[in-house]
Amino acid sequence: MSLVALALGWAGRAAADYLGKHSPPRKTHGHYAKSWFRNGFDHIRNRLRSDPLDAVAPWRWIISKQPKTRGVV
């Protein structure tokens, strides 16, 4: 369950980064042509094929915020 939650979060974050302040294009009947999840998933999939380090870029801030420990007290 937690892996699914991480995948949804990653796809949502990737879609937000990819689309910026714009929303996905809509069809003539008003529904989105692609959902937010699908836009993010496609963006992640394309980045994993072409540049894997760029695909994990939204999650790098997690690593940088980890406290650094210096031995056992």
PQR file of N, CA, C, O and H, with PARSE charges and radii, in Angstrom:
ATOM      1  N   MET A   1       0.826  -1.179   0.000 -0.4000 1.5000
ATOM      2  CA  MET A   1       0.000   0.000   0.000 -0.0000 2.0000
ATOM      3  C   MET A   1       0.877   1.253   0.000  0.5500 1.7000
ATOM      4  O   MET A   1       0.570   2.235  -0.674 -0.5500 1.4000
ATOM      5  N   SER A   2       1.964   1.208   0.757 -0.4000 1.5000
ATOM      6  CA  SER A   2       2.834   2.385   0.811 -0.0000 2.0000
ATOM      7  C   SER A   2       3.542   2.616  -0.515  0.5500 1.7000
ATOM      8  O   SER A   2       3.798   3.763  -0.881 -0.5500 1.4000
ATOM      9  H   SER A   2       2.214   0.409   1.304  0.4000 1.0000
ATOM     10  N   LEU A   3       3.864   1.548  -1.243 -0.4000 1.5000
ATOM     11  CA  LEU A   3       4.488   1.726  -2.561 -0.0000 2.0000
ATOM     12  C   LEU A   3       3.528   2.371  -3.550  0.5500 1.7000
ATOM     13  O   LEU A   3       3.938   3.179  -4.384 -0.5500 1.4000
ATOM     14  H   LEU A   3       3.656   0.616  -0.945  0.4000 1.0000
ATOM     15  N   VAL A   4       2.272   2.020  -3.459 -0.4000 1.5000
ATOM     16  CA  VAL A   4       1.268   2.633  -4.323 -0.0000 2.0000
ATOM     17  C   VAL A   4       1.127   4.110  -3.981  0.5500 1.7000
ATOM     18  O   VAL A   4       1.000   4.946  -4.876 -0.5500 1.4000
ATOM     19  H   VAL A   4       1.940   1.364  -2.782  0.4000 1.0000
ATOM     20  N   ALA A   5       1.149   4.431  -2.706 -0.4000 1.5000
ATOM     21  CA  ALA A   5       1.065   5.827  -2.282 -0.0000 2.0000
ATOM     22  C   ALA A   5       2.265   6.626  -2.779  0.5500 1.7000
ATOM     23  O   ALA A   5       2.109   7.765  -3.220 -0.5500 1.4000
ATOM     24  H   ALA A   5       1.253   3.752  -1.979  0.4000 1.0000
ATOM     25  N   LEU A   6       3.459   6.042  -2.714 -0.4000 1.5000
ATOM     26  CA  LEU A   6       4.643   6.719  -3.237 -0.0000 2.0000
ATOM     27  C   LEU A   6       4.555   6.916  -4.744  0.5500 1.7000
ATOM     28  O   LEU A   6       4.941   7.969  -5.252 -0.5500 1.4000
ATOM     29  H   LEU A   6       3.586   5.117  -2.356  0.4000 1.0000
ATOM     30  N   ALA A   7       4.053   5.920  -5.464 -0.4000 1.5000
ATOM     31  CA  ALA A   7       3.916   6.037  -6.912 -0.0000 2.0000
ATOM     32  C   ALA A   7       2.915   7.137  -7.281  0.5500 1.7000
ATOM     33  O   ALA A   7       3.148   7.906  -8.214 -0.5500 1.4000
ATOM     34  H   ALA A   7       3.739   5.065  -5.051  0.4000 1.0000
ATOM     35  N   LEU A   8       1.815   7.207  -6.555 -0.4000 1.5000
ATOM     36  CA  LEU A   8       0.835   8.265  -6.821 -0.0000 2.0000
ATOM     37  C   LEU A   8       1.401   9.643  -6.510  0.5500 1.7000
ATOM     38  O   LEU A   8       1.177  10.601  -7.250 -0.5500 1.4000
ATOM     39  H   LEU A   8       1.626   6.582  -5.797  0.4000 1.0000
ATOM     40  N   GLY A   9       2.129   9.730  -5.417 -0.4000 1.5000
ATOM     41  CA  GLY A   9       2.750  11.003  -5.065 -0.0000 2.0000
ATOM     42  C   GLY A   9       3.790  11.433  -6.084  0.5500 1.7000
ATOM     43  O   GLY A   9       3.866  12.608  -6.443 -0.5500 1.4000
ATOM     44  H   GLY A   9       2.311   8.951  -4.815  0.4000 1.0000
ATOM     45  N   TRP A  10       4.597  10.478  -6.553 -0.4000 1.5000
ATOM     46  CA  TRP A  10       5.629  10.778  -7.539 -0.0000 2.0000
ATOM     47  C   TRP A  10       5.006  11.218  -8.855  0.5500 1.7000
ATOM     48  O   TRP A  10       5.475  12.171  -9.477 -0.5500 1.4000
ATOM     49  H   TRP A  10       4.535   9.524  -6.262  0.4000 1.0000
ATOM     50  N   ALA A  11       3.953  10.529  -9.283 -0.4000 1.5000
ATOM     51  CA  ALA A  11       3.283  10.899 -10.527 -0.0000 2.0000
ATOM     52  C   ALA A  11       2.611  12.263 -10.399  0.5500 1.7000
ATOM     53  O   ALA A  11       2.640  13.057 -11.340 -0.5500 1.4000
ATOM     54  H   ALA A  11       3.572   9.755  -8.778  0.4000 1.0000
ATOM     55  N   GLY A  12       2.014  12.538  -9.262 -0.4000 1.5000
ATOM     56  CA  GLY A  12       1.396  13.844  -9.058 -0.0000 2.0000
ATOM     57  C   GLY A  12       2.410  14.965  -9.044  0.5500 1.7000
ATOM     58  O   GLY A  12       2.178  16.031  -9.615 -0.5500 1.4000
ATOM     59  H   GLY A  12       1.990  11.894  -8.498  0.4000 1.0000
ATOM     60  N   ARG A  13       3.535  14.724  -8.391 -0.4000 1.5000
ATOM     61  CA  ARG A  13       4.601  15.736  -8.354 -0.0000 2.0000
ATOM     62  C   ARG A  13       5.193  15.951  -9.740  0.5500 1.7000
ATOM     63  O   ARG A  13       5.462  17.087 -10.130 -0.5500 1.4000
ATOM     64  H   ARG A  13       3.723  13.858  -7.928  0.4000 1.0000
ATOM     65  N   ALA A  14       5.397  14.867 -10.488 -0.4000 1.5000
ATOM     66  CA  ALA A  14       5.948  14.978 -11.833 -0.0000 2.0000
ATOM     67  C   ALA A  14       4.982  15.732 -12.749  0.5500 1.7000
ATOM     68  O   ALA A  14       5.416  16.529 -13.581 -0.5500 1.4000
ATOM     69  H   ALA A  14       5.179  13.944 -10.171  0.4000 1.0000
ATOM     70  N   ALA A  15       3.680  15.489 -12.603 -0.4000 1.5000
ATOM     71  CA  ALA A  15       2.691  16.200 -13.415 -0.0000 2.0000
ATOM     72  C   ALA A  15       2.672  17.681 -13.058  0.5500 1.7000
ATOM     73  O   ALA A  15       2.567  18.531 -13.942 -0.5500 1.4000
ATOM     74  H   ALA A  15       3.327  14.843 -11.926  0.4000 1.0000
ATOM     75  N   ALA A  16       2.773  17.990 -11.788 -0.4000 1.5000
ATOM     76  CA  ALA A  16       2.789  19.395 -11.371 -0.0000 2.0000
ATOM     77  C   ALA A  16       4.026  20.109 -11.906  0.5500 1.7000
ATOM     78  O   ALA A  16       3.937  21.257 -12.341 -0.5500 1.4000
ATOM     79  H   ALA A  16       2.859  17.300 -11.069  0.4000 1.0000
ATOM     80  N   ASP A  17       5.179  19.440 -11.878 -0.4000 1.5000
ATOM     81  CA  ASP A  17       6.391  20.034 -12.423 -0.0000 2.0000
ATOM     82  C   ASP A  17       6.316  20.174 -13.936  0.5500 1.7000
ATOM     83  O   ASP A  17       6.765  21.174 -14.496 -0.5500 1.4000
ATOM     84  H   ASP A  17       5.251  18.507 -11.525  0.4000 1.0000
ATOM     85  N   TYR A  18       5.752  19.179 -14.589 -0.4000 1.5000
ATOM     86  CA  TYR A  18       5.660  19.168 -16.051 -0.0000 2.0000
ATOM     87  C   TYR A  18       4.666  20.211 -16.569  0.5500 1.7000
ATOM     88  O   TYR A  18       4.956  20.913 -17.538 -0.5500 1.4000
ATOM     89  H   TYR A  18       5.387  18.367 -14.134  0.4000 1.0000
ATOM     90  N   LEU A  19       3.509  20.316 -15.937 -0.4000 1.5000
ATOM     91  CA  LEU A  19       2.471  21.226 -16.418 -0.0000 2.0000
ATOM     92  C   LEU A  19       2.608  22.640 -15.866  0.5500 1.7000
ATOM     93  O   LEU A  19       2.112  23.594 -16.466 -0.5500 1.4000
ATOM     94  H   LEU A  19       3.273  19.746 -15.150  0.4000 1.0000
ATOM     95  N   GLY A  20       3.269  22.774 -14.743 -0.4000 1.5000
ATOM     96  CA  GLY A  20       3.420  24.097 -14.139 -0.0000 2.0000
ATOM     97  C   GLY A  20       2.077  24.619 -13.652  0.5500 1.7000
ATOM     98  O   GLY A  20       1.337  23.903 -12.977 -0.5500 1.4000
ATOM     99  H   GLY A  20       3.671  22.000 -14.255  0.4000 1.0000
ATOM    100  N   LYS A  21       1.765  25.852 -13.988 -0.4000 1.5000
ATOM    101  CA  LYS A  21       0.506  26.455 -13.544 -0.0000 2.0000
ATOM    102  C   LYS A  21      -0.650  26.149 -14.489  0.5500 1.7000
ATOM    103  O   LYS A  21      -1.788  26.534 -14.220 -0.5500 1.4000
ATOM    104  H   LYS A  21       2.366  26.434 -14.536  0.4000 1.0000
ATOM    105  N   HIS A  22      -0.373  25.470 -15.575 -0.4000 1.5000
ATOM    106  CA  HIS A  22      -1.418  25.143 -16.546 -0.0000 2.0000
ATOM    107  C   HIS A  22      -2.118  23.845 -16.147  0.5500 1.7000
ATOM    108  O   HIS A  22      -1.558  23.016 -15.430 -0.5500 1.4000
ATOM    109  H   HIS A  22       0.551  25.157 -15.793  0.4000 1.0000
ATOM    110  N   SER A  23      -3.330  23.688 -16.616 -0.4000 1.5000
ATOM    111  CA  SER A  23      -4.029  22.425 -16.405 -0.0000 2.0000
ATOM    112  C   SER A  23      -3.918  21.608 -17.691  0.5500 1.7000
ATOM    113  O   SER A  23      -3.621  22.159 -18.750 -0.5500 1.4000
ATOM    114  H   SER A  23      -3.785  24.362 -17.198  0.4000 1.0000
ATOM    115  N   PRO A  24      -4.154  20.301 -17.606 -0.5600 1.5000
ATOM    116  CA  PRO A  24      -4.095  19.483 -18.817  0.2800 2.0000
ATOM    117  C   PRO A  24      -5.128  19.953 -19.837  0.5500 1.7000
ATOM    118  O   PRO A  24      -6.177  20.475 -19.460 -0.5500 1.4000
ATOM    119  N   PRO A  25      -4.840  19.772 -21.116 -0.5600 1.5000
ATOM    120  CA  PRO A  25      -5.811  20.189 -22.137  0.2800 2.0000
ATOM    121  C   PRO A  25      -7.126  19.425 -22.004  0.5500 1.7000
ATOM    122  O   PRO A  25      -7.150  18.264 -21.598 -0.5500 1.4000
ATOM    123  N   ARG A  26      -8.206  20.097 -22.352 -0.4000 1.5000
ATOM    124  CA  ARG A  26      -9.531  19.481 -22.266 -0.0000 2.0000
ATOM    125  C   ARG A  26     -10.058  19.134 -23.656  0.5500 1.7000
ATOM    126  O   ARG A  26      -9.705  19.769 -24.650 -0.5500 1.4000
ATOM    127  H   ARG A  26      -8.186  21.040 -22.682  0.4000 1.0000
ATOM    128  N   LYS A  27     -10.897  18.126 -23.699 -0.4000 1.5000
ATOM    129  CA  LYS A  27     -11.575  17.765 -24.945 -0.0000 2.0000
ATOM    130  C   LYS A  27     -12.806  18.638 -25.111  0.5500 1.7000
ATOM    131  O   LYS A  27     -13.115  19.453 -24.242 -0.5500 1.4000
ATOM    132  H   LYS A  27     -11.183  17.610 -22.891  0.4000 1.0000
ATOM    133  N   THR A  28     -13.502  18.473 -26.211 -0.4000 1.5000
ATOM    134  CA  THR A  28     -14.664  19.328 -26.493 -0.0000 2.0000
ATOM    135  C   THR A  28     -15.803  19.112 -25.499  0.5500 1.7000
ATOM    136  O   THR A  28     -16.596  20.028 -25.279 -0.5500 1.4000
ATOM    137  H   THR A  28     -13.251  17.810 -26.917  0.4000 1.0000
ATOM    138  N   HIS A  29     -15.909  17.937 -24.897 -0.4000 1.5000
ATOM    139  CA  HIS A  29     -16.989  17.682 -23.942 -0.0000 2.0000
ATOM    140  C   HIS A  29     -16.616  18.090 -22.519  0.5500 1.7000
ATOM    141  O   HIS A  29     -17.420  17.912 -21.605 -0.5500 1.4000
ATOM    142  H   HIS A  29     -15.266  17.193 -25.075  0.4000 1.0000
ATOM    143  N   GLY A  30     -15.405  18.639 -22.308 -0.4000 1.5000
ATOM    144  CA  GLY A  30     -15.042  19.188 -21.017 -0.0000 2.0000
ATOM    145  C   GLY A  30     -14.128  18.330 -20.165  0.5500 1.7000
ATOM    146  O   GLY A  30     -13.530  18.835 -19.216 -0.5500 1.4000
ATOM    147  H   GLY A  30     -14.752  18.784 -23.051  0.4000 1.0000
ATOM    148  N   HIS A  31     -14.002  17.056 -20.471 -0.4000 1.5000
ATOM    149  CA  HIS A  31     -13.125  16.185 -19.695 -0.0000 2.0000
ATOM    150  C   HIS A  31     -11.678  16.390 -20.127  0.5500 1.7000
ATOM    151  O   HIS A  31     -11.405  16.810 -21.251 -0.5500 1.4000
ATOM    152  H   HIS A  31     -14.488  16.646 -21.243  0.4000 1.0000
ATOM    153  N   TYR A  32     -10.742  16.084 -19.204 -0.4000 1.5000
ATOM    154  CA  TYR A  32      -9.331  16.190 -19.542 -0.0000 2.0000
ATOM    155  C   TYR A  32      -8.967  15.168 -20.613  0.5500 1.7000
ATOM    156  O   TYR A  32      -9.484  14.051 -20.617 -0.5500 1.4000
ATOM    157  H   TYR A  32     -10.964  15.742 -18.291  0.4000 1.0000
ATOM    158  N   ALA A  33      -8.075  15.559 -21.523 -0.4000 1.5000
ATOM    159  CA  ALA A  33      -7.587  14.621 -22.534 -0.0000 2.0000
ATOM    160  C   ALA A  33      -6.768  13.520 -21.856  0.5500 1.7000
ATOM    161  O   ALA A  33      -6.884  12.347 -22.211 -0.5500 1.4000
ATOM    162  H   ALA A  33      -7.656  16.467 -21.519  0.4000 1.0000
ATOM    163  N   LYS A  34      -5.942  13.902 -20.882 -0.4000 1.5000
ATOM    164  CA  LYS A  34      -5.208  12.964 -20.039 -0.0000 2.0000
ATOM    165  C   LYS A  34      -5.357  13.434 -18.601  0.5500 1.7000
ATOM    166  O   LYS A  34      -5.399  14.636 -18.338 -0.5500 1.4000
ATOM    167  H   LYS A  34      -5.847  14.855 -20.594  0.4000 1.0000
ATOM    168  N   SER A  35      -5.437  12.501 -17.680 -0.4000 1.5000
ATOM    169  CA  SER A  35      -5.565  12.867 -16.270 -0.0000 2.0000
ATOM    170  C   SER A  35      -4.229  13.394 -15.746  0.5500 1.7000
ATOM    171  O   SER A  35      -3.197  13.270 -16.406 -0.5500 1.4000
ATOM    172  H   SER A  35      -5.403  11.525 -17.893  0.4000 1.0000
ATOM    173  N   TRP A  36      -4.267  13.979 -14.556 -0.4000 1.5000
ATOM    174  CA  TRP A  36      -3.035  14.448 -13.928 -0.0000 2.0000
ATOM    175  C   TRP A  36      -2.084  13.277 -13.728  0.5500 1.7000
ATOM    176  O   TRP A  36      -0.889  13.391 -13.998 -0.5500 1.4000
ATOM    177  H   TRP A  36      -5.106  14.079 -14.021  0.4000 1.0000
ATOM    178  N   PHE A  37      -2.611  12.154 -13.258 -0.4000 1.5000
ATOM    179  CA  PHE A  37      -1.767  10.982 -13.024 -0.0000 2.0000
ATOM    180  C   PHE A  37      -1.130  10.512 -14.328  0.5500 1.7000
ATOM    181  O   PHE A  37       0.060  10.201 -14.357 -0.5500 1.4000
ATOM    182  H   PHE A  37      -3.582  12.062 -13.038  0.4000 1.0000
ATOM    183  N   ARG A  38      -1.912  10.458 -15.403 -0.4000 1.5000
ATOM    184  CA  ARG A  38      -1.385   9.977 -16.681 -0.0000 2.0000
ATOM    185  C   ARG A  38      -0.312  10.907 -17.229  0.5500 1.7000
ATOM    186  O   ARG A  38       0.688  10.442 -17.776 -0.5500 1.4000
ATOM    187  H   ARG A  38      -2.879  10.711 -15.379  0.4000 1.0000
ATOM    188  N   ASN A  39      -0.509  12.218 -17.088 -0.4000 1.5000
ATOM    189  CA  ASN A  39       0.515  13.162 -17.514 -0.0000 2.0000
ATOM    190  C   ASN A  39       1.809  12.949 -16.734  0.5500 1.7000
ATOM    191  O   ASN A  39       2.892  12.935 -17.317 -0.5500 1.4000
ATOM    192  H   ASN A  39      -1.321  12.595 -16.643  0.4000 1.0000
ATOM    193  N   GLY A  40       1.698  12.783 -15.423 -0.4000 1.5000
ATOM    194  CA  GLY A  40       2.879  12.557 -14.602 -0.0000 2.0000
ATOM    195  C   GLY A  40       3.536  11.222 -14.896  0.5500 1.7000
ATOM    196  O   GLY A  40       4.762  11.132 -14.960 -0.5500 1.4000
ATOM    197  H   GLY A  40       0.818  12.794 -14.949  0.4000 1.0000
ATOM    198  N   PHE A  41       2.729  10.182 -15.076 -0.4000 1.5000
ATOM    199  CA  PHE A  41       3.268   8.858 -15.369 -0.0000 2.0000
ATOM    200  C   PHE A  41       4.002   8.847 -16.699  0.5500 1.7000
ATOM    201  O   PHE A  41       5.086   8.272 -16.806 -0.5500 1.4000
ATOM    202  H   PHE A  41       1.733  10.255 -15.024  0.4000 1.0000
ATOM    203  N   ASP A  42       3.420   9.478 -17.715 -0.4000 1.5000
ATOM    204  CA  ASP A  42       4.085   9.557 -19.018 -0.0000 2.0000
ATOM    205  C   ASP A  42       5.389  10.343 -18.929  0.5500 1.7000
ATOM    206  O   ASP A  42       6.382   9.984 -19.561 -0.5500 1.4000
ATOM    207  H   ASP A  42       2.540   9.945 -17.627  0.4000 1.0000
ATOM    208  N   HIS A  43       5.382  11.411 -18.146 -0.4000 1.5000
ATOM    209  CA  HIS A  43       6.594  12.213 -17.977 -0.0000 2.0000
ATOM    210  C   HIS A  43       7.691  11.404 -17.285  0.5500 1.7000
ATOM    211  O   HIS A  43       8.847  11.442 -17.705 -0.5500 1.4000
ATOM    212  H   HIS A  43       4.575  11.703 -17.632  0.4000 1.0000
ATOM    213  N   ILE A  44       7.336  10.676 -16.234 -0.4000 1.5000
ATOM    214  CA  ILE A  44       8.314   9.837 -15.535 -0.0000 2.0000
ATOM    215  C   ILE A  44       8.845   8.755 -16.466  0.5500 1.7000
ATOM    216  O   ILE A  44      10.052   8.515 -16.516 -0.5500 1.4000
ATOM    217  H   ILE A  44       6.397  10.645 -15.893  0.4000 1.0000
ATOM    218  N   ARG A  45       7.953   8.101 -17.203 -0.4000 1.5000
ATOM    219  CA  ARG A  45       8.358   7.023 -18.099 -0.0000 2.0000
ATOM    220  C   ARG A  45       9.319   7.521 -19.176  0.5500 1.7000
ATOM    221  O   ARG A  45      10.313   6.859 -19.473 -0.5500 1.4000
ATOM    222  H   ARG A  45       6.973   8.296 -17.163  0.4000 1.0000
ATOM    223  N   ASN A  46       9.029   8.683 -19.760 -0.4000 1.5000
ATOM    224  CA  ASN A  46       9.913   9.237 -20.779 -0.0000 2.0000
ATOM    225  C   ASN A  46      11.258   9.632 -20.187  0.5500 1.7000
ATOM    226  O   ASN A  46      12.296   9.431 -20.819 -0.5500 1.4000
ATOM    227  H   ASN A  46       8.221   9.221 -19.518  0.4000 1.0000
ATOM    228  N   ARG A  47      11.252  10.192 -18.979 -0.4000 1.5000
ATOM    229  CA  ARG A  47      12.504  10.581 -18.339 -0.0000 2.0000
ATOM    230  C   ARG A  47      13.331   9.364 -17.937  0.5500 1.7000
ATOM    231  O   ARG A  47      14.557   9.402 -18.042 -0.5500 1.4000
ATOM    232  H   ARG A  47      10.409  10.356 -18.466  0.4000 1.0000
ATOM    233  N   LEU A  48      12.701   8.299 -17.486 -0.4000 1.5000
ATOM    234  CA  LEU A  48      13.446   7.096 -17.125 -0.0000 2.0000
ATOM    235  C   LEU A  48      14.126   6.486 -18.343  0.5500 1.7000
ATOM    236  O   LEU A  48      15.199   5.895 -18.220 -0.5500 1.4000
ATOM    237  H   LEU A  48      11.705   8.269 -17.402  0.4000 1.0000
ATOM    238  N   ARG A  49      13.517   6.621 -19.514 -0.4000 1.5000
ATOM    239  CA  ARG A  49      14.132   6.107 -20.733 -0.0000 2.0000
ATOM    240  C   ARG A  49      15.298   6.976 -21.192  0.5500 1.7000
ATOM    241  O   ARG A  49      16.331   6.454 -21.610 -0.5500 1.4000
ATOM    242  H   ARG A  49      12.646   7.102 -19.614  0.4000 1.0000
ATOM    243  N   SER A  50      15.142   8.286 -21.118 -0.4000 1.5000
ATOM    244  CA  SER A  50      16.158   9.176 -21.671 -0.0000 2.0000
ATOM    245  C   SER A  50      17.199   9.620 -20.644  0.5500 1.7000
ATOM    246  O   SER A  50      18.395   9.570 -20.929 -0.5500 1.4000
ATOM    247  H   SER A  50      14.302   8.710 -20.778  0.4000 1.0000
ATOM    248  N   ASP A  51      16.776  10.047 -19.470 -0.4000 1.5000
ATOM    249  CA  ASP A  51      17.699  10.555 -18.448 -0.0000 2.0000
ATOM    250  C   ASP A  51      17.204  10.134 -17.064  0.5500 1.7000
ATOM    251  O   ASP A  51      16.423  10.857 -16.445 -0.5500 1.4000
ATOM    252  H   ASP A  51      15.804  10.088 -19.239  0.4000 1.0000
ATOM    253  N   PRO A  52      17.645   8.979 -16.574 -0.5600 1.5000
ATOM    254  CA  PRO A  52      17.131   8.474 -15.295  0.2800 2.0000
ATOM    255  C   PRO A  52      17.399   9.395 -14.102  0.5500 1.7000
ATOM    256  O   PRO A  52      16.585   9.435 -13.179 -0.5500 1.4000
ATOM    257  N   LEU A  53      18.493  10.124 -14.090 -0.4000 1.5000
ATOM    258  CA  LEU A  53      18.777  11.014 -12.967 -0.0000 2.0000
ATOM    259  C   LEU A  53      17.805  12.186 -12.930  0.5500 1.7000
ATOM    260  O   LEU A  53      17.473  12.678 -11.852 -0.5500 1.4000
ATOM    261  H   LEU A  53      19.154  10.092 -14.840  0.4000 1.0000
ATOM    262  N   ASP A  54      17.352  12.632 -14.077 -0.4000 1.5000
ATOM    263  CA  ASP A  54      16.376  13.714 -14.126 -0.0000 2.0000
ATOM    264  C   ASP A  54      15.002  13.233 -13.658  0.5500 1.7000
ATOM    265  O   ASP A  54      14.200  14.031 -13.173 -0.5500 1.4000
ATOM    266  H   ASP A  54      17.622  12.233 -14.953  0.4000 1.0000
ATOM    267  N   ALA A  55      14.729  11.942 -13.798 -0.4000 1.5000
ATOM    268  CA  ALA A  55      13.440  11.398 -13.371 -0.0000 2.0000
ATOM    269  C   ALA A  55      13.289  11.409 -11.861  0.5500 1.7000
ATOM    270  O   ALA A  55      12.179  11.557 -11.349 -0.5500 1.4000
ATOM    271  H   ALA A  55      15.381  11.293 -14.192  0.4000 1.0000
ATOM    272  N   VAL A  56      14.384  11.255 -11.149 -0.4000 1.5000
ATOM    273  CA  VAL A  56      14.320  11.225  -9.692 -0.0000 2.0000
ATOM    274  C   VAL A  56      14.624  12.593  -9.085  0.5500 1.7000
ATOM    275  O   VAL A  56      14.725  12.711  -7.864 -0.5500 1.4000
ATOM    276  H   VAL A  56      15.286  11.135 -11.565  0.4000 1.0000
ATOM    277  N   ALA A  57      14.769  13.607  -9.895 -0.4000 1.5000
ATOM    278  CA  ALA A  57      15.104  14.952  -9.411 -0.0000 2.0000
ATOM    279  C   ALA A  57      14.104  15.495  -8.390  0.5500 1.7000
ATOM    280  O   ALA A  57      14.539  16.121  -7.424 -0.5500 1.4000
ATOM    281  H   ALA A  57      14.687  13.511 -10.887  0.4000 1.0000
ATOM    282  N   PRO A  58      12.781  15.295  -8.543 -0.5600 1.5000
ATOM    283  CA  PRO A  58      11.861  15.831  -7.525  0.2800 2.0000
ATOM    284  C   PRO A  58      12.054  15.229  -6.138  0.5500 1.7000
ATOM    285  O   PRO A  58      11.600  15.818  -5.157 -0.5500 1.4000
ATOM    286  N   TRP A  59      12.707  14.084  -6.024 -0.4000 1.5000
ATOM    287  CA  TRP A  59      12.868  13.432  -4.727 -0.0000 2.0000
ATOM    288  C   TRP A  59      14.230  13.691  -4.108  0.5500 1.7000
ATOM    289  O   TRP A  59      14.498  13.202  -3.010 -0.5500 1.4000
ATOM    290  H   TRP A  59      13.075  13.605  -6.821  0.4000 1.0000
ATOM    291  N   ARG A  60      15.100  14.443  -4.774 -0.4000 1.5000
ATOM    292  CA  ARG A  60      16.435  14.698  -4.229 -0.0000 2.0000
ATOM    293  C   ARG A  60      16.400  15.528  -2.961  0.5500 1.7000
ATOM    294  O   ARG A  60      17.309  15.418  -2.137 -0.5500 1.4000
ATOM    295  H   ARG A  60      14.882  14.839  -5.666  0.4000 1.0000
ATOM    296  N   TRP A  61      15.391  16.346  -2.778 -0.4000 1.5000
ATOM    297  CA  TRP A  61      15.304  17.179  -1.582 -0.0000 2.0000
ATOM    298  C   TRP A  61      15.156  16.334  -0.325  0.5500 1.7000
ATOM    299  O   TRP A  61      15.529  16.781   0.759 -0.5500 1.4000
ATOM    300  H   TRP A  61      14.652  16.435  -3.447  0.4000 1.0000
ATOM    301  N   ILE A  62      14.625  15.130  -0.444 -0.4000 1.5000
ATOM    302  CA  ILE A  62      14.483  14.241   0.716 -0.0000 2.0000
ATOM    303  C   ILE A  62      15.860  13.836   1.225  0.5500 1.7000
ATOM    304  O   ILE A  62      16.092  13.808   2.434 -0.5500 1.4000
ATOM    305  H   ILE A  62      14.321  14.767  -1.325  0.4000 1.0000
ATOM    306  N   ILE A  63      16.769  13.525   0.315 -0.4000 1.5000
ATOM    307  CA  ILE A  63      18.111  13.102   0.695 -0.0000 2.0000
ATOM    308  C   ILE A  63      18.876  14.260   1.325  0.5500 1.7000
ATOM    309  O   ILE A  63      19.615  14.065   2.290 -0.5500 1.4000
ATOM    310  H   ILE A  63      16.580  13.548  -0.667  0.4000 1.0000
ATOM    311  N   SER A  64      18.704  15.451   0.791 -0.4000 1.5000
ATOM    312  CA  SER A  64      19.457  16.589   1.302 -0.0000 2.0000
ATOM    313  C   SER A  64      18.990  17.036   2.698  0.5500 1.7000
ATOM    314  O   SER A  64      19.745  17.706   3.402 -0.5500 1.4000
ATOM    315  H   SER A  64      18.103  15.609   0.007  0.4000 1.0000
ATOM    316  N   LYS A  65      17.786  16.689   3.104 -0.4000 1.5000
ATOM    317  CA  LYS A  65      17.261  17.103   4.408 -0.0000 2.0000
ATOM    318  C   LYS A  65      17.510  16.077   5.505  0.5500 1.7000
ATOM    319  O   LYS A  65      17.112  16.300   6.648 -0.5500 1.4000
ATOM    320  H   LYS A  65      17.172  16.145   2.532  0.4000 1.0000
ATOM    321  N   GLN A  66      18.158  14.958   5.188 -0.4000 1.5000
ATOM    322  CA  GLN A  66      18.428  13.947   6.192 -0.0000 2.0000
ATOM    323  C   GLN A  66      19.484  14.450   7.167  0.5500 1.7000
ATOM    324  O   GLN A  66      20.501  14.996   6.737 -0.5500 1.4000
ATOM    325  H   GLN A  66      18.482  14.777   4.260  0.4000 1.0000
ATOM    326  N   PRO A  67      19.269  14.281   8.473 -0.5600 1.5000
ATOM    327  CA  PRO A  67      20.280  14.724   9.447  0.2800 2.0000
ATOM    328  C   PRO A  67      21.534  13.863   9.324  0.5500 1.7000
ATOM    329  O   PRO A  67      21.459  12.653   9.112 -0.5500 1.4000
ATOM    330  N   LYS A  68      22.664  14.503   9.460 -0.4000 1.5000
ATOM    331  CA  LYS A  68      23.937  13.795   9.377 -0.0000 2.0000
ATOM    332  C   LYS A  68      24.373  13.402  10.785  0.5500 1.7000
ATOM    333  O   LYS A  68      24.516  14.257  11.660 -0.5500 1.4000
ATOM    334  H   LYS A  68      22.725  15.486   9.632  0.4000 1.0000
ATOM    335  N   THR A  69      24.578  12.124  10.995 -0.4000 1.5000
ATOM    336  CA  THR A  69      25.011  11.643  12.301 -0.0000 2.0000
ATOM    337  C   THR A  69      26.525  11.459  12.280  0.5500 1.7000
ATOM    338  O   THR A  69      27.108  11.134  11.245 -0.5500 1.4000
ATOM    339  H   THR A  69      24.461  11.430  10.284  0.4000 1.0000
ATOM    340  N   ARG A  70      27.154  11.671  13.439 -0.4000 1.5000
ATOM    341  CA  ARG A  70      28.616  11.559  13.526 -0.0000 2.0000
ATOM    342  C   ARG A  70      28.990  10.571  14.614  0.5500 1.7000
ATOM    343  O   ARG A  70      29.442  10.970  15.687 -0.5500 1.4000
ATOM    344  H   ARG A  70      26.680  11.935  14.279  0.4000 1.0000
ATOM    345  N   GLY A  71      28.813   9.332  14.355 -0.4000 1.5000
ATOM    346  CA  GLY A  71      29.217   8.320  15.320 -0.0000 2.0000
ATOM    347  C   GLY A  71      28.174   8.058  16.380  0.5500 1.7000
ATOM    348  O   GLY A  71      27.112   8.681  16.391 -0.5500 1.4000
ATOM    349  H   GLY A  71      28.445   9.009  13.483  0.4000 1.0000
ATOM    350  N   VAL A  72      28.476   7.145  17.257 -0.4000 1.5000
ATOM    351  CA  VAL A  72      27.557   6.736  18.309 -0.0000 2.0000
ATOM    352  C   VAL A  72      27.918   7.476  19.589  0.5500 1.7000
ATOM    353  O   VAL A  72      29.096   7.601  19.923 -0.5500 1.4000
ATOM    354  H   VAL A  72      29.338   6.639  17.247  0.4000 1.0000
ATOM    355  N   VAL A  73      26.923   7.961  20.300 -0.4000 1.5000
ATOM    356  CA  VAL A  73      27.147   8.685  21.557 -0.0000 2.0000
ATOM    357  C   VAL A  73      27.034   7.736  22.710  0.5500 1.7000
ATOM    358  O   VAL A  73      27.189   8.142  23.862 -0.5500 1.4000
ATOM    359  H   VAL A  73      25.965   7.859  20.029  0.4000 1.0000
TER
END
